[in-house]
Amino acid sequence: MNIREYLKKSKLIADGSFGTYYSQKYKTVDIPEYANITAPQRISEIHTEYINSGAKLIRTNTFASNTYSLDCSIEQVKENIKAAYKIAKEAVEQSGKEIFIAGNIGPVPAVFQPDFEAVEEEYYQIAKTFIDEGADILCFETFTQSEHIMPAIKRIKEECNPFIIVQFCVNQYGYSEAGESAERLVSETAFSKCVDAVGLNCGVGPAHMQQILSKINLNNNCFATAMPNAGYPLLVRNRVKYADNPIYFASKVNGMALLGADIIGGCCGTTPDYIREVAKTVDLTPTVKSDETSANNENEKPVIKKSFFRNADGTIKDKKLIAVELAPPFGADDKKLLEAAHMLKGLGVDVLTFPDSPSGRTRIDSVLMAQKVKNVTGFEVMPHICCRDKNAIAMRSTFLGASINDINNFLIITGDPIPVMARQVVKSVFNFDSVGLMRIADEMNSEALKDSPLTYGGAINQSRRRIESEIKRVQKKMEAGAEFFLTQPVFTAEEKRAWLDKNTDVALGSDAFFPFGDNIERAHKSGVKYVAEPGGSIRDDHVIDTCNKYNMAMCFTGIRLFHH
């Protein structure tokens, strides 16, 4: 009987923690995955204990089997995985019982880098190694987002069609470290069509996990999982203890089973004693699954997003928009900025944007500056918001505060790092990158801000050396809800020439004198008609003659600010 057939007849009890139980049992702080090679008998003993306690699904001892955690090559990782799967297979054979084996895959820690292709490829290589060893079940667990594993999952699903389990880790409030809600993570993954079971593991104790799962529809066409920790760790006499006892743990797990969880087990702090109690307590009657997806209410009035590029009815404005960036001041005097805003409004500018402390230097908060300008001038505004200075809690607070003050448009960016000289006293946050923050905004649009959703976009670096990576990045931002993009001006050679030819009244200022006439020659090509410079070069006459040649006005300021 395969696992799909089994789950149609009964809920499935999985094993408990491997890492914490290994440390407890053998009184060591070593990574248990090393023991796949050095002490296989230890690993076999733990598998056997879980099987004897009533587990019908055991996970291989490979949670940390990756190049980063083991600090080794991918070939060495593969050998570790092969050894682990062999141990699990032999333990099952020796038990004489029908036990399912899942190849266990945990997060690769080194994921915060500009390009994720290498990490995505490693997940695929790990998954493929399990498949080649005979595994037909893969368990991806303790993830905070699905972005980096889904390419591997899609590939392996298309090639081999294994039963794939994906489990996310969230806090007691129901949010992952990447800022995504449990509801969103589970629901989106459930309908991906390449995942067979999805749910939660680790992060929280059984009471909090039950509470979180109660807010999620688990009765869809995807099997659901629940594998909580044994409460929360406590330090007692220099030893780590978990608060919840097996009986209490099992009662809460039973509650999760009644909510619709199909595969149940344990994570950190759980032992064979916990699984034994689960096997005695949990009602294993299978949950009847529906094929329903969330349907729109026909009577529901559509929500129109407020944005600078939409008309009042929500349609896109049929005109070229002009946006101008105004940097908030370093100090508390905003007089000049407001004067500039009034002037730009008179010139027909459509929207003002405000950078978020660019280059990691303190300026007036971009959202508060945008609010003031909007209140004073009536301008459409779009503050930038970066990921450098705030964690997920602060970001949500910012979005909520902006919304109640009718600030609905944002440019979401990852942000510049803190300058090297300031890093001793100022720390960057970078709880997530711009894609992660967009996901938070998207999630809030469907929940807290559904009546007045945010409109947000991202930046495009068209000068990036690997433009293919930038295109993939743009696609991820679009998937996260980005509705527009800002770039530097993009011209063909012909367009650039035509644009320069239109610039006929350009003013050029310099804080140092021009030593040669070629500076003026170059300025002429850019449409310069007026020049202000200190003067004082021994070749001033030549520079003046060059200006006269092109009928350019030149003024000597007599003020030289240039320093070598």
C-alpha positions in Angstrom: 0.0 0.0 0.0 1.4 3.4 -0.9 1.0 6.5 1.3 -1.8 8.0 -0.7 -3.9 4.9 -0.3 -3.1 4.7 3.4 -4.1 8.3 4.0 -7.5 7.6 2.5 -8.1 5.0 5.1 -6.4 6.4 8.2 -4.4 9.3 9.5 -0.7 8.7 9.6 1.5 8.9 12.7 5.0 10.2 12.1 8.0 10.0 14.3 9.3 12.8 16.6 12.4 14.8 16.9 15.7 13.4 15.8 18.2 16.1 16.7 17.1 16.9 20.2 16.5 13.3 21.1 19.9 12.3 19.7 21.5 14.9 21.9 19.6 13.8 24.9 20.1 10.1 24.4 23.8 10.2 23.6 24.7 13.3 25.7 26.4 15.1 22.8 26.1 18.4 21.0 27.4 16.9 17.7 25.3 17.3 14.6 23.6 13.9 14.4 23.9 13.8 10.6 27.6 13.1 10.9 26.6 9.8 12.7 25.1 8.5 9.4 28.7 7.7 8.5 30.5 7.5 11.9 28.0 5.8 14.1 25.1 4.3 12.1 24.0 2.0 14.9 23.0 5.1 16.9 20.8 6.3 14.1 19.3 2.8 13.7 18.4 2.6 17.4 16.4 5.8 17.3 14.5 4.8 14.2 13.7 1.5 15.9 12.5 3.2 19.0 10.1 5.4 17.0 8.8 2.4 15.1 8.2 0.5 18.3 6.4 3.5 19.8 3.8 3.4 17.0 5.2 5.7 14.2 4.1 4.6 10.8 6.3 7.2 9.0 9.9 7.8 9.9 12.1 10.6 8.5 15.7 10.0 7.6 18.4 11.6 9.7 19.2 14.2 7.0 17.7 17.5 8.1 21.1 19.2 8.0 22.5 17.1 5.2 23.5 20.0 2.9 26.8 21.6 1.9 26.4 24.6 4.3 25.6 22.7 7.5 28.0 19.9 7.0 30.7 22.2 5.4 31.4 19.8 2.6 31.0 19.2 -1.1 27.7 18.2 -2.7 29.2 14.8 -3.4 29.9 14.2 0.3 26.3 15.3 1.0 25.0 12.7 -1.4 27.1 10.0 0.4 25.7 11.1 3.7 22.1 10.9 2.4 22.7 7.5 0.9 24.0 6.2 4.2 21.0 7.7 6.1 18.5 6.2 3.8 20.1 2.8 4.0 20.0 2.9 7.8 16.3 3.8 7.8 15.5 1.1 5.2 17.3 -1.6 7.3 15.5 -0.5 10.5 12.2 -0.9 8.7 13.1 -4.3 7.3 14.3 -5.5 10.8 11.0 -4.4 12.4 8.9 -6.5 10.0 6.3 -3.8 9.9 4.8 -1.7 7.1 6.5 1.6 7.7 6.9 4.5 5.3 10.2 6.3 4.9 10.4 10.0 4.0 13.6 11.6 2.8 14.0 14.5 5.2 15.2 17.9 3.7 15.8 20.9 5.8 16.6 24.5 4.8 20.0 25.3 3.3 21.1 28.3 5.6 23.0 30.2 2.9 20.0 31.6 1.1 20.4 35.4 1.5 22.5 36.1 -1.6 21.8 38.0 -4.8 21.3 34.8 -6.9 19.5 31.8 -5.6 20.1 29.4 -8.5 22.8 27.5 -6.7 20.6 26.9 -3.6 17.7 25.8 -5.7 19.9 23.4 -7.6 21.2 22.0 -4.3 17.6 21.2 -3.2 17.1 19.4 -6.4 20.3 17.4 -6.1 19.4 16.4 -2.5 15.9 15.4 -3.6 17.2 13.4 -6.6 19.6 11.5 -4.4 16.8 10.3 -2.3 14.8 9.2 -5.4 17.8 7.4 -6.8 18.1 5.4 -3.5 14.5 4.3 -3.8 12.6 6.9 -1.8 9.0 7.7 -2.9 8.3 10.2 -0.1 10.1 13.5 0.4 9.6 15.8 3.4 10.7 19.4 3.1 10.4 20.8 6.7 11.0 23.9 8.9 10.9 26.3 6.0 9.9 30.0 6.4 8.9 30.5 2.7 8.4 28.3 -0.3 10.3 30.4 -2.8 13.6 28.6 -2.8 12.3 25.0 -2.7 9.5 25.2 -5.3 11.7 25.0 -8.4 13.3 21.8 -7.1 9.9 20.4 -6.1 8.4 21.1 -9.5 11.3 19.4 -11.3 11.4 16.3 -9.1 7.6 16.0 -9.2 7.5 16.1 -13.0 10.4 13.6 -13.3 9.5 11.1 -10.6 6.1 12.0 -9.0 7.1 11.2 -5.4 4.7 12.0 -2.5 5.9 15.5 -1.4 5.4 16.9 2.1 6.2 20.6 2.8 6.1 22.0 6.3 6.6 25.5 7.4 7.9 27.0 10.7 6.0 29.9 12.3 6.0 31.7 15.6 3.1 31.7 18.2 1.5 34.6 16.3 1.3 32.6 13.1 4.1 34.3 11.1 7.3 32.9 9.7 10.7 34.6 10.0 10.3 35.7 6.4 7.2 37.6 7.5 4.6 35.3 5.8 1.5 34.1 7.6 0.8 30.4 8.2 -2.5 30.7 6.4 -1.0 32.1 3.3 2.0 29.6 3.3 -0.3 26.6 3.7 -3.1 27.7 1.4 -0.9 28.7 -1.5 1.2 25.6 -1.2 -1.9 23.4 -1.0 -3.0 24.5 -4.4 0.4 24.4 -6.1 -0.5 21.0 -7.7 3.0 19.7 -7.0 2.7 19.2 -3.2 0.8 16.3 -1.7 0.8 17.3 1.9 1.4 20.7 3.6 1.4 21.9 7.2 3.4 23.2 10.1 6.3 21.8 12.1 8.7 23.2 14.8 8.6 26.8 16.0 5.8 26.5 18.5 4.3 24.1 21.1 1.1 22.1 20.5 -1.3 24.6 22.0 -0.1 27.4 19.8 0.0 25.2 16.7 -3.5 24.0 17.3 -4.7 27.6 17.6 -2.9 28.6 14.4 -4.3 25.6 12.5 -7.8 26.4 13.7 -7.7 29.5 11.5 -6.7 27.6 8.3 -8.9 25.5 6.1 -7.3 22.0 6.2 -10.1 20.2 4.5 -9.0 21.0 0.9 -7.7 18.6 -1.7 -4.2 18.5 -0.2 -3.3 16.4 2.9 -2.4 18.4 6.0 0.4 17.9 8.5 1.0 19.0 12.1 4.3 18.3 14.0 4.7 20.7 16.9 7.5 21.0 19.4 7.1 19.5 22.9 6.2 23.0 24.2 9.0 25.5 24.7 12.6 24.9 26.0 13.4 25.7 29.6 16.9 25.7 31.2 16.7 23.6 34.4 20.0 23.0 36.3 21.9 23.7 33.1 19.9 21.2 31.1 17.3 22.0 28.4 13.8 20.7 29.2 10.6 21.0 27.2 7.5 22.2 29.1 4.8 19.9 27.8 4.5 16.3 29.0 3.5 13.5 26.5 -0.1 13.2 27.7 -0.8 17.0 27.2 1.1 16.9 23.9 -1.0 14.0 22.6 -4.3 15.7 23.6 -3.4 18.8 21.6 -2.2 16.7 18.6 -5.6 14.9 18.7 -7.2 18.3 18.5 -5.2 19.1 15.4 -6.2 15.8 13.9 -9.9 16.7 14.5 -9.2 20.0 12.7 -8.1 18.1 9.6 -4.4 17.2 10.1 -3.7 13.9 8.3 0.0 13.3 9.1 0.8 14.0 12.8 4.0 13.7 14.7 6.5 15.7 16.7 9.5 18.1 16.4 12.0 19.5 18.9 11.8 18.1 22.3 9.6 15.1 21.4 10.8 11.5 22.0 9.4 8.0 21.4 7.4 8.5 24.6 5.5 11.4 23.0 4.8 9.4 19.9 3.6 6.4 21.9 1.1 8.6 23.7 0.0 10.1 20.3 -0.6 6.6 19.0 -2.8 5.8 22.0 -4.8 9.1 22.0 -5.4 10.3 18.5 -8.5 9.5 16.5 -7.2 8.2 13.2 -10.4 8.4 11.3 -9.5 10.0 8.0 -10.7 13.5 7.2 -13.0 13.8 4.2 -11.3 16.2 1.7 -13.1 18.6 -0.6 -12.1 19.9 -4.0 -13.3 23.3 -3.1 -11.2 26.4 -3.7 -12.0 29.8 -2.4 -14.7 31.2 -4.6 -15.5 34.8 -5.0 -18.8 36.1 -3.7 -20.7 37.3 -6.8 -22.4 40.0 -4.7 -19.1 41.2 -3.2 -18.2 44.7 -4.4 -14.8 44.8 -6.1 -12.2 46.8 -4.2 -10.5 49.5 -6.3 -6.9 50.1 -5.4 -5.9 53.8 -5.0 -2.8 54.5 -7.0 -1.1 57.4 -8.7 -1.4 55.6 -12.1 -5.2 54.7 -11.9 -8.3 56.7 -12.5 -11.0 56.9 -9.9 -12.7 53.9 -11.4 -9.6 51.8 -11.2 -8.6 51.9 -14.8 -5.0 52.7 -15.8 -4.4 56.4 -16.8 -4.0 56.8 -20.5 -1.0 59.2 -20.2 2.7 59.3 -19.6 3.2 60.0 -15.9 6.0 62.2 -14.5 7.5 61.2 -11.2 10.0 63.3 -9.3 12.1 62.1 -6.3 12.6 64.5 -3.4 15.0 63.4 -0.8 13.8 64.2 2.8 16.0 66.6 4.6 18.7 65.5 7.1 17.4 67.9 9.7 13.9 69.0 10.8 13.5 71.9 8.4 11.3 70.9 5.6 10.7 74.5 4.2 12.8 74.0 1.0 11.3 70.6 0.3 7.7 71.9 0.6 8.6 74.9 -1.7 10.0 72.5 -4.3 6.8 70.4 -4.0 4.6 73.4 -4.6 6.7 74.4 -7.6 6.6 70.8 -9.1 2.8 70.7 -8.7 2.6 73.8 -10.8 4.7 72.3 -13.5 2.4 69.3 -13.9 4.3 66.6 -12.1 2.0 63.6 -11.3 3.7 62.0 -8.2 6.4 62.7 -5.8 8.6 59.9 -4.4 10.6 60.0 -1.2 13.7 57.7 -0.6 14.0 55.9 2.7 17.3 57.2 4.3 19.3 56.4 1.2 22.9 55.2 1.7 22.0 54.4 5.3 22.2 58.0 6.4 19.4 59.4 8.7 16.8 61.6 7.0 13.2 62.4 7.9 11.1 59.2 7.7 10.0 58.7 4.1 6.3 57.8 5.0 5.9 60.8 7.4 7.5 63.1 4.9 5.1 61.8 2.2 2.2 62.3 4.5 3.1 65.9 5.3 3.6 66.8 1.6 0.2 65.2 0.7 -1.6 67.0 3.5 0.0 70.4 2.6 -0.1 70.2 -1.2 -2.6 67.5 -2.1 0.1 65.8 -4.2 0.0 62.1 -5.1 2.9 60.6 -3.1 4.9 57.4 -3.1 7.3 56.9 -0.3 10.1 54.3 -0.7 10.4 51.7 2.1 13.5 49.5 2.4 14.2 46.4 4.5 17.4 47.6 6.2 16.0 49.3 9.3 12.9 47.4 10.4 11.8 43.9 11.2 8.5 42.3 10.1 6.6 43.7 13.1 7.8 47.3 12.4 7.1 46.9 8.7 3.5 45.9 9.3 3.0 48.8 11.7 4.4 51.2 9.0 2.0 49.9 6.4 -1.0 50.1 8.8 -0.1 53.6 9.9 0.4 54.7 6.3 -3.0 53.2 5.3 -5.0 55.1 8.0 -3.3 58.3 6.7 -4.3 57.6 3.1 -0.8 56.7 2.0 -1.4 53.8 -0.4 1.5 53.7 -2.8 5.0 52.4 -2.1 8.2 51.6 -3.8 9.6 48.5 -2.0 13.3 48.0 -2.1 15.9 45.9 -0.3 17.9 49.1 0.6 21.5 50.2 0.8 23.7 48.8 3.6 24.9 50.8 6.5 28.1 52.8 5.7 31.2 51.0 6.9 32.2 53.8 9.2 28.8 53.6 11.1 28.5 49.8 11.5 30.0 49.8 15.0 27.1 51.8 16.4 24.3 51.1 13.8 23.1 47.7 12.8 21.2 46.7 9.7 18.1 44.5 10.2 17.4 42.9 6.8 14.7 40.5 8.2 14.0 39.8 4.5 14.6 41.3 1.1 12.3 43.3 -1.1 10.5 40.2 -2.4 9.8 39.1 1.2 8.5 42.6 2.1 6.2 42.5 -1.0 4.8 39.2 0.2 4.0 40.8 3.6 2.2 43.7 1.8 0.4 41.2 -0.4 -0.7 39.2 2.6 -1.9 42.3 4.4 -3.9 43.4 1.3 -5.8 40.1 1.6 -6.3 40.5 5.4 -5.9 43.6 7.4 -6.0 46.0 4.4 -8.4 44.2 2.2 -10.8 47.2 2.2 -8.1 49.7 1.3 -5.2 47.7 -0.2 -1.7 49.0 -0.9 -0.3 49.5 -4.3 3.4 48.8 -4.5 6.2 48.3 -7.1 9.8 47.5 -7.2 13.1 48.7 -8.8 14.8 47.2 -11.8 18.5 47.3 -12.3 18.8 47.1 -16.1 22.6 47.5 -15.8 23.1 44.3 -13.9 25.8 42.2 -15.3 23.7 39.0 -15.3 20.5 40.4 -16.8 18.9 36.9 -16.7 19.1 37.0 -12.9 17.5 40.4 -12.8 14.6 39.2 -15.0 14.0 36.2 -12.6 14.1 38.7 -9.8 11.5 40.9 -11.5 9.3 37.8 -12.1 9.4 37.0 -8.4 8.4 40.6 -7.5 5.5 40.3 -9.9 4.4 37.1 -8.3 4.6 38.9 -4.9 2.1 41.5 -6.1 4.3 44.3 -7.6 2.2 46.4 -10.0 4.9 48.7 -11.4 8.6 49.1 -11.7 11.0 52.0 -11.6 14.2 52.1 -13.6 16.9 54.5 -14.6 16.2 55.9 -18.1 16.6 53.3 -20.8 17.5 54.5 -24.3 18.7 53.0 -27.6 21.7 54.9 -29.1 19.3 56.6 -31.5 16.9 57.6 -28.7 19.8 58.9 -26.6 21.0 61.1 -29.4 17.5 62.4 -30.1 17.0 63.1 -26.4 20.3 65.0 -26.1 19.4 67.0 -29.2 16.3 68.3 -27.5 18.3 69.7 -24.6 19.3 73.1 -25.8 19.2 75.3 -22.7 21.2 73.4 -20.2 23.1 75.2 -17.5 26.5 73.8 -16.3 28.0 74.7 -12.9 31.5 73.7 -11.6 33.3 74.4 -8.3 36.7 74.2 -10.2 37.9 76.0 -13.3 37.9 74.4 -16.7 41.6 74.0 -17.8 40.9 73.2 -21.4 38.4 74.0 -24.1 37.6 70.3 -24.6 35.4 70.5 -21.5 33.3 73.1 -23.2 33.3 71.0 -26.4 31.8 68.1 -24.5 29.3 70.3 -22.7 28.1 71.6 -26.1 27.2 68.0 -27.1 24.8 67.8 -24.1 23.0 71.1 -25.0 24.8 73.4 -22.5 24.1 77.1 -23.2 25.1 78.6 -19.8 28.3 78.0 -17.8 29.2 79.1 -14.3 32.8 78.4 -13.1 35.4 80.0 -10.8 37.9 81.0 -13.5 41.5 81.4 -12.7 43.1 79.0 -15.2 46.1 80.1 -17.3 44.0 78.9 -20.2 40.9 80.9 -19.4 41.2 82.7 -22.8 41.0 79.4 -24.7 38.0 78.3 -22.7 36.2 81.6 -23.3 37.0 81.4 -27.1 35.4 77.9 -27.1 32.3 79.3 -25.4 32.1 82.1 -27.9 32.4 79.5 -30.7 29.2 77.9 -29.6 27.4 81.1 -28.5 27.5 80.0 -24.9 27.3 82.4 -21.9 29.9 82.0 -19.3 30.1 83.6 -15.8 33.2 83.6 -13.6 32.0 83.2 -10.0 35.5 83.7 -8.4 34.7 81.0 -5.8 36.7 77.9 -6.0 35.6 75.0 -3.8 37.5 72.2 -5.4 40.0 70.3 -3.3 42.6 67.7 -4.3 
